[in-house]
Amino acid sequence: MIEKHWDKHKLFELVRSKLGGRMLIIVSNREPYMHALSDGRIEWHRPVGGLTEALDPVMRASGGTWIAQGAGDADRKVVDSQGRVGVPPDKPEYTLRRVWLTEKDIAGFYLGFANSALWPLCHITFMPPVFSGDDWKSYQRVNDTFARAVLHEINGRKAVVLVQDYHFALLSQYLKEKDPNLIVGQFWHIPWPPYEVFRTCPWHKEIIEGMLGNDLLSFHTSSFCRNFVESCERSVGAGAKDRKKAVGYRDKTTCVEPFPISVDFDAISAQAGTGTVEKEMVNLRREYNLDGKIIGLGMDRLDYTKGIPEKLLALDGLLQDYPQYRGKVVFIEAGMPSRTEITAYQDVRHKIDDLTNRINGAHGDGSYRPVVAINRQLSPDTAIALRRLAHFCVVSSLHDGMNLVAKEYVAARSDGDGVLILSRFTGAAEELKDALLINPYDTGEFTCKIKEAIEMPEKERRRRMKNMRQVVADNNIYRWGADMLSRLIEIAEG
């Protein structure tokens, strides 16, 4: 792209010119807006998650229809007869089409195959995947349900479809079988493992064939792309093309290219400097007794891939080895419960609670708690206020596709200060070279990096943060949307 700085208006202009009258459809499991009942009234909110946070600005810029599962207890009350509602609810800019799943569907498709099989399979964190034949059938059935919803929305018109993530590995193939003229791309938001790992899935061939229904398949990094191409070669005998940037299979070519996703830098940075965020910072300091403290921050879903226990062990090491920081360092772990029906998630929640209690018992006293856990839905102002307050932010994923928390922290530091401690095993580590990079499994190194972050001179902090802010500003979510949509349409028309 020749544009240096992308924004909503430039993306809007590009999408309108590139689409050429085609519809734009985004498909994801999680919806970008949810309606819920509160004291008998219908209220709406944005579910927490990197995917919806990243794609909402793209859809606002381009219009079109977002198809997703309706999960709010008031979702049905606000839609029309076809399950459609305008969003954002306070100022509609595009259409949300909700798909309704049964409890059996959710148990087999979402909690089962997607998150008990594919999620641990793709994240190499030594958590064994669970492969169930019934879950696989449910996964196939729900992918077909979404395919029919997409085709119903398109209704024979020309369209570009952007499929999101690991919930829909089969969807693109189903769409192409019904309408070969559709332009279909998919962004896989999580890692793609080496073939030797991936082949342990009993249905690895069917998954590969489903994903090769795409015209463009995108991952965060080049290494994930290489892993996928090798999986295609060895799983179904597909042929690598164009220096392994494409795969040929059954007279069809799928381009496989990296498009690292990002955040709305300008919006986050601007909000970080508002009076409401400044006021919330004052409230948080008072609520958690933070005045005069060195504040660390973690913002994670309570997921075993996020390295939260490893983070707490490193903090424990700091307070043990450097007792001068007892009473001075407060670490806030803002962790939202996730997939609580799955045993592995329950186990990591218990481990985090136990470690938090042990650290607070060993290093705290009546008025001082070194670890503060916030396990509730955060408003946008509160989330940004926490990022502004934090002297350092820790992203310690054991394996991650990108991790937008790292980029959100950088975008929120409109004051130019702060230190990012970042796992080497995230996609973000390939872009944010001025972070303090860690191996979260190496507790000793991790502890030393926290100490380095605390003691880093202001001039060095600001130098590093300035560089990282420039990276995120230049490669924002609008550039991602522009690059991916342009490439998809170029491929389809080429």
C-alpha positions in Angstrom: 0.0 0.0 0.0 1.3 3.5 -0.8 -0.7 5.1 2.0 1.5 5.8 5.1 -1.3 6.2 7.6 -4.6 4.4 7.2 -7.8 5.5 8.9 -11.5 4.8 8.7 -12.2 7.2 5.9 -9.4 5.9 3.7 -10.4 2.3 4.3 -14.0 3.3 3.5 -13.0 4.8 0.2 -10.8 1.8 -0.7 -13.4 -0.8 0.1 -16.1 1.0 -1.9 -13.8 1.2 -4.9 -12.5 -2.4 -4.6 -15.7 -4.1 -3.9 -17.3 -2.9 -7.2 -20.8 -3.4 -6.0 -20.1 -6.7 -4.2 -21.5 -7.4 -0.7 -19.0 -7.6 2.2 -19.7 -10.4 4.7 -17.7 -11.2 7.8 -18.3 -14.5 9.7 -17.2 -15.2 13.2 -18.5 -17.2 16.1 -18.4 -14.3 18.6 -20.7 -11.4 17.9 -19.4 -7.8 18.0 -22.4 -6.5 20.1 -24.5 -8.4 22.6 -27.9 -7.5 24.1 -28.7 -8.5 27.6 -31.5 -8.0 30.2 -30.7 -5.9 33.3 -33.4 -5.3 35.8 -36.0 -5.9 33.1 -34.4 -3.5 30.6 -32.5 -4.4 27.5 -28.9 -3.1 27.5 -26.0 -3.7 25.0 -22.3 -4.1 25.4 -19.3 -5.2 23.4 -18.0 -8.7 24.4 -14.3 -8.8 25.4 -12.0 -10.3 22.7 -9.3 -9.3 20.4 -11.1 -10.5 17.3 -14.2 -8.4 17.7 -12.2 -5.4 18.9 -10.1 -5.6 15.8 -12.8 -6.2 13.2 -15.4 -3.8 14.4 -13.5 -0.7 13.0 -13.1 -2.5 9.7 -16.9 -3.1 9.4 -17.7 0.4 10.6 -15.6 1.7 7.7 -16.9 -0.6 5.1 -20.5 -1.5 5.9 -21.9 -4.9 5.0 -23.1 -7.7 7.2 -21.4 -9.5 10.1 -22.8 -13.0 10.7 -22.2 -14.4 14.2 -23.8 -16.6 16.9 -26.5 -14.8 19.0 -25.5 -15.4 22.6 -27.1 -12.6 24.7 -30.2 -13.3 26.7 -31.9 -10.4 24.9 -30.5 -10.9 21.5 -33.7 -12.3 20.1 -35.7 -9.4 21.4 -34.1 -6.8 19.2 -33.7 -8.5 15.8 -36.1 -8.6 12.8 -37.7 -11.8 11.5 -34.4 -12.7 9.8 -32.2 -12.3 12.9 -30.8 -8.9 11.8 -30.1 -5.8 13.8 -28.2 -2.6 13.0 -25.0 -2.0 15.0 -23.4 -0.3 16.8 -26.8 -0.1 18.6 -26.4 3.6 19.4 -25.4 4.6 15.8 -25.9 1.8 13.3 -23.2 1.6 10.6 -23.5 -2.1 9.5 -25.8 -5.1 9.9 -25.4 -7.9 12.4 -27.1 -11.2 11.4 -27.4 -13.5 14.4 -27.4 -17.3 14.0 -29.0 -19.3 16.8 -27.3 -22.4 18.1 -28.8 -25.0 20.5 -27.1 -26.0 23.8 -26.1 -29.3 22.2 -24.5 -27.3 19.3 -22.5 -25.2 21.7 -21.4 -28.2 23.8 -20.2 -30.1 20.7 -19.1 -27.4 18.3 -17.7 -24.6 20.6 -16.8 -26.2 23.9 -16.0 -29.5 22.2 -14.2 -29.6 18.9 -13.3 -25.9 18.6 -11.9 -25.4 22.1 -11.1 -28.8 23.4 -9.6 -30.1 20.2 -8.4 -27.4 17.8 -7.4 -24.8 20.4 -5.0 -27.0 22.3 -3.9 -28.6 19.1 -2.8 -25.3 17.6 -1.4 -23.8 20.8 1.7 -25.9 21.8 1.3 -25.5 25.5 1.5 -29.2 26.4 -2.3 -29.4 27.0 -3.5 -32.6 25.2 -6.4 -32.1 22.8 -9.6 -34.1 23.2 -10.8 -35.6 19.9 -14.5 -36.7 20.0 -16.4 -38.1 17.1 -19.6 -36.6 18.3 -17.9 -33.2 18.7 -16.6 -33.5 15.1 -20.1 -34.1 13.8 -21.4 -31.1 15.7 -18.6 -29.0 14.3 -19.5 -30.1 10.7 -23.2 -29.4 11.4 -22.6 -25.9 12.7 -20.2 -25.0 9.9 -23.0 -26.0 7.5 -25.5 -23.9 9.5 -23.4 -20.8 9.1 -22.8 -21.6 5.4 -26.5 -21.6 4.8 -26.9 -18.3 6.8 -24.2 -16.7 4.6 -25.8 -17.9 1.4 -29.2 -16.7 2.5 -27.8 -13.2 3.2 -26.0 -13.1 -0.2 -29.1 -14.4 -2.0 -27.3 -15.0 -5.3 -25.5 -11.6 -5.4 -21.8 -11.0 -5.9 -20.0 -11.0 -2.5 -16.7 -11.1 -0.7 -16.7 -13.2 2.4 -14.1 -12.9 5.2 -14.3 -16.0 7.5 -12.7 -15.6 10.9 -10.8 -18.1 12.9 -10.6 -21.8 13.9 -14.4 -22.2 14.5 -15.0 -22.4 10.8 -12.3 -24.5 9.2 -14.9 -26.1 6.9 -17.0 -23.1 6.1 -15.2 -21.9 3.0 -15.4 -25.2 1.3 -19.1 -25.5 2.0 -19.6 -22.0 0.5 -17.6 -22.7 -2.6 -19.4 -26.0 -3.2 -22.7 -24.0 -3.4 -21.4 -20.9 -5.1 -18.0 -21.2 -6.8 -18.1 -17.5 -7.8 -17.9 -16.2 -4.3 -14.7 -14.5 -3.3 -13.7 -16.1 0.1 -10.9 -15.4 2.4 -10.1 -16.6 5.9 -8.1 -15.2 8.7 -6.8 -17.8 11.3 -6.3 -15.8 14.5 -4.4 -18.5 16.4 -1.1 -20.3 15.6 -0.8 -23.1 13.1 1.3 -25.9 14.5 3.9 -28.0 12.7 2.6 -31.0 10.7 3.9 -33.5 13.2 1.5 -31.9 15.8 -1.4 -31.3 13.5 -1.5 -34.8 12.1 -2.5 -36.1 15.5 -6.1 -34.9 14.7 -8.1 -37.8 13.3 -9.8 -35.4 10.8 -6.7 -33.4 9.7 -7.3 -34.2 6.0 -10.9 -32.9 6.1 -9.8 -29.7 7.9 -7.1 -29.0 5.3 -9.5 -29.6 2.5 -12.0 -27.3 4.1 -9.5 -24.5 4.5 -8.3 -24.9 0.9 -11.8 -23.7 -0.2 -10.4 -20.2 0.4 -9.0 -17.9 -2.3 -6.8 -16.4 0.4 -5.8 -17.9 3.7 -4.0 -15.6 6.2 -2.1 -16.1 9.4 -0.3 -13.6 11.7 3.2 -14.7 10.8 5.3 -16.3 8.0 6.2 -19.2 10.2 2.5 -20.1 10.7 2.1 -19.9 6.9 5.0 -22.2 6.3 3.6 -24.7 8.8 0.2 -24.7 7.0 1.7 -25.2 3.6 3.8 -28.2 4.9 0.6 -29.6 6.4 -1.1 -29.4 3.0 1.8 -31.1 1.3 2.0 -33.9 3.7 -1.6 -34.3 4.7 -3.5 -34.3 1.3 -0.6 -34.2 -1.2 -1.3 -30.7 -2.3 1.4 -28.9 -4.2 3.2 -25.8 -2.9 3.4 -23.0 -5.5 5.0 -19.5 -5.8 7.8 -20.2 -3.4 5.4 -21.8 -0.9 3.2 -18.7 -0.8 0.3 -20.7 -2.4 -1.1 -24.2 -2.5 -2.6 -26.0 -5.5 -5.2 -28.7 -4.9 -7.8 -30.2 -7.2 -7.5 -27.5 -9.9 -7.8 -24.7 -7.4 -5.1 -22.4 -5.9 -5.2 -20.9 -2.4 -2.8 -18.1 -1.5 -1.3 -18.4 2.0 0.1 -15.1 3.2 0.8 -13.4 6.6 -1.3 -10.3 7.6 -0.5 -9.5 11.2 -3.6 -8.0 12.8 -3.6 -4.8 14.9 -5.7 -2.3 16.8 -7.3 1.1 16.2 -4.3 3.1 17.4 -5.7 6.6 16.9 -8.9 5.8 18.7 -7.2 4.2 21.7 -4.5 6.9 21.9 -7.1 9.7 21.8 -9.3 8.1 24.4 -6.3 7.6 26.7 -6.0 11.4 27.0 -9.6 12.2 27.8 -10.8 13.6 31.1 -13.0 10.5 31.7 -9.9 8.2 31.6 -7.9 10.7 33.9 -10.8 10.6 36.3 -10.9 6.8 36.3 -7.2 6.7 37.0 -7.8 8.7 40.1 -10.7 6.3 41.1 -8.5 3.2 40.6 -5.6 4.7 42.6 -8.0 5.3 45.5 -9.9 2.0 45.2 -6.8 -0.2 45.2 -4.5 1.9 47.3 -2.1 2.5 44.5 -0.6 5.9 45.4 3.2 5.8 45.6 3.2 2.2 44.2 5.1 0.8 41.2 2.2 -0.7 39.2 2.4 -3.8 37.0 -0.4 -5.0 34.8 -1.7 -8.1 33.2 -4.9 -8.2 31.1 -5.8 -11.7 30.0 -8.6 -14.1 29.5 -8.2 -16.8 32.2 -6.8 -19.2 29.7 -4.0 -21.8 30.1 -2.2 -20.4 27.0 -1.8 -16.9 28.5 1.0 -17.9 31.0 -0.7 -16.3 34.0 0.7 -18.7 36.6 4.2 -18.2 35.1 3.7 -14.5 35.4 2.8 -14.8 39.1 5.8 -17.1 39.8 8.1 -14.5 38.3 6.6 -11.8 40.5 7.0 -14.1 43.5 10.6 -14.5 42.6 11.1 -10.7 42.4 9.6 -10.2 45.9 11.6 -13.1 47.3 15.0 -12.2 45.7 14.6 -8.4 46.0 12.8 -7.7 49.3 13.2 -4.0 48.9 10.3 -4.1 46.5 7.9 -5.5 49.1 5.3 -2.9 49.9 6.2 -1.0 46.8 5.2 -3.1 43.8 1.5 -3.9 43.1 0.6 -6.2 40.3 -2.9 -6.0 38.9 -4.1 -9.1 37.1 -7.3 -8.2 35.2 -8.5 -11.6 34.1 -11.8 -12.3 32.6 -13.2 -15.8 33.1 -13.3 -17.9 29.9 -14.8 -21.2 28.8 -15.5 -22.0 32.4 -17.3 -25.3 31.5 -14.0 -26.8 30.3 -12.0 -28.6 33.0 -8.6 -27.2 31.9 -9.9 -23.7 32.3 -11.3 -24.5 35.7 -7.9 -25.9 36.7 -6.0 -22.8 35.6 -8.4 -20.6 37.5 -7.8 -22.5 40.7 -4.0 -22.4 40.1 -4.1 -18.7 39.7 -6.2 -18.2 42.8 -3.9 -20.4 44.8 -0.8 -18.6 43.6 -2.4 -15.2 44.3 -3.3 -16.1 47.8 0.1 -17.6 48.5 2.0 -14.6 47.2 -0.2 -12.1 49.1 0.2 -14.2 52.2 4.0 -14.5 51.9 4.8 -10.9 50.9 1.8 -8.8 52.0 0.4 -7.5 55.2 -2.8 -6.0 56.5 -2.8 -3.0 54.2 -0.6 -4.2 51.3 -1.4 -6.9 48.7 1.2 -7.4 46.0 -1.3 -9.0 43.7 -4.7 -7.5 43.0 -7.1 -9.6 41.0 -9.9 -7.9 39.0 -12.2 -10.5 37.6 -15.0 -8.5 36.1 -16.1 -6.9 32.8 -14.1 -3.7 32.4 -15.5 -0.6 30.7 -13.3 0.8 27.9 -12.4 3.7 30.2 -11.3 1.4 33.0 -9.3 -0.8 30.7 -7.4 2.2 29.3 -7.0 3.8 32.7 -5.3 0.6 33.9 -2.9 0.7 31.0 -2.1 4.3 31.6 -1.5 3.6 35.3 0.8 0.7 34.7 4.6 1.3 35.0 5.0 -2.0 33.1 2.6 -4.4 31.4 3.3 -8.1 31.2 2.2 -10.3 28.3 3.4 -13.8 29.0 1.6 -16.1 26.6 3.0 -19.6 26.3 1.9 -19.5 22.6 -0.2 -16.9 20.9 -1.2 -15.9 17.4 -0.7 -12.2 17.9 -1.9 -10.9 21.3 -3.5 -7.6 20.9 -3.2 -6.8 24.6 0.5 -5.8 23.9 -0.5 -3.4 21.1 -3.4 -2.0 23.1 -1.0 -1.2 25.9 1.3 0.6 23.5 -1.5 2.5 21.9 -2.9 3.6 25.3 0.5 5.1 26.4 -0.2 8.5 24.9 2.0 9.9 27.6 5.0 8.1 25.9 6.0 6.2 29.1 5.7 2.6 30.2 7.5 -0.7 29.6 6.2 -3.7 27.8 7.4 -7.2 28.9 6.5 -9.5 26.1 6.7 -13.3 25.5 8.8 -14.4 22.6 6.1 -16.9 21.7 3.6 -14.2 20.5 3.1 -12.9 17.0 3.5 -9.4 18.5 7.1 -10.1 19.4 8.0 -10.1 15.7 6.9 -6.4 15.5 7.5 -4.9 18.9 11.3 -5.3 19.1 11.6 -2.6 21.8 9.7 -4.7 24.3 11.6 -6.6 27.0 11.3 -10.1 25.5 11.0 -13.1 27.7 10.7 -16.9 27.7 7.8 -17.3 30.2 9.0 -20.8 31.1 12.3 -19.3 32.4 11.2 -18.0 35.7 14.7 -16.6 36.6 15.0 -14.6 33.4 11.4 -13.5 33.8 12.1 -12.2 37.3 15.1 -10.3 36.0 13.1 -8.6 33.2 10.5 -7.4 35.7 13.3 -5.9 37.8 14.8 -4.4 34.6 11.4 -2.8 33.8 11.1 -1.3 37.2 14.6 0.1 37.2 14.7 1.3 33.6 15.6 5.0 33.3 12.9 7.2 32.0 14.9 8.2 28.9 15.2 4.6 27.9 11.5 3.9 28.6 10.4 6.7 26.4 12.8 5.7 23.6 11.5 2.2 23.5 7.8 3.3 23.8 8.2 5.9 21.0 9.5 3.2 18.7 6.7 0.8 19.5 4.0 3.4 19.2 5.3 4.3 15.7 5.1 0.6 14.7 1.5 0.2 15.9 0.5 3.6 14.5 1.9 2.7 11.0 0.4 -0.8 11.1 -3.0 -0.2 12.5 -6.2 -2.2 12.1 -7.2 -0.1 9.0 -4.0 -1.0 7.2 -4.6 -4.6 8.0 -8.2 -4.4 6.6 -7.0 -2.5 3.5 -4.1 -4.9 2.8 -6.1 -8.1 3.3 -9.2 -7.0 1.4 -7.1 -5.5 -1.5 -5.1 -8.8 -1.7 -8.2 -11.0 -1.6 -9.9 -9.1 -4.4 -6.7 -8.9 -6.4 -6.3 -12.7 -6.2 -9.9 -13.3 -7.1 -9.8 -11.0 -10.2 -6.3 -12.0 -11.2 
